[in-house]
Amino acid sequence: MADRPRLFDDLAGVAGGALSALTGLRDEAEALIRARIDEAVRKLDLIKREEFEAMSEMAANARAGQEAAEAKLETLESRIAALESAASPKTGGGGPGMIV
């Protein structure tokens, strides 16, 4: 059986080189498209999902903290009202040092 003609080896080499060149062009095109999309996102003032989820979690934590603070404030206000009503002088009783 005869050896392969040199023409086929040359064609295989050219095809391999063309394939690697096309792969390089594809990678470059993807990078260019990604850069354009990122630029468009920045111009539209959009945020990434991770940033949105982080901010949502922070807002939920702040809301829970506010609700807890409001509940504590309500408890303290009721305790102050109870203490004030217990400490106020009764009608006609007068306090120490008062002339009745």
URBELWO-V199454 format. One record per run of one state. SS is the DSSP state (hx for helix, st for strand, lp for the rest). FROM is the first residue (numbers start at 1). LEN is the number of residues. If there is no record, write none. Layout:
SS;FROM;LEN  SS;FROM;LEN
//
This chain:
lp;1;5  hx;6;39  lp;45;4  hx;49;39  lp;88;13
//
